[in-house]
Amino acid sequence: MNIAEVKVNVNQSEVKAYINQKLEETLREALFTWDLDQMSKRTCMSKSFLENEFLQDPRMRLLERRKEKGKRFWFYEESKQVMKEIMDEW
């Protein structure tokens, strides 16, 4: 005996966009700064590529924070925006 039959159509691109939006919101709330390792993981770019193409740029150098010979950090939102600007110049 079949009581009910339910069919659901899902727009996969809308679901992906929604998930990406939620992930980005969560990252914005969670990340205040990021280091080279996190930058590499989140951008899917190698550390050497980031060093050569982004981190040598004067705009990124302004955002860099570190103690003498210590680990380098960048403010997440600001550096992400600068990276977009750099990419738009390519």
Long-range contacts (C-beta under 8 A, 24 or more apart in sequence): 27-76, 28-76, 28-77, 31-76, 32-75, 32-76, 33-65, 33-73, 33-74, 33-75, 33-76, 34-73, 34-74, 34-76, 34-79, 35-71, 35-72, 35-73, 35-74, 36-72, 39-74, 39-79, 43-83, 53-86, 54-82, 54-83, 54-86, 57-82, 57-86, 59-85, 59-86, 60-86
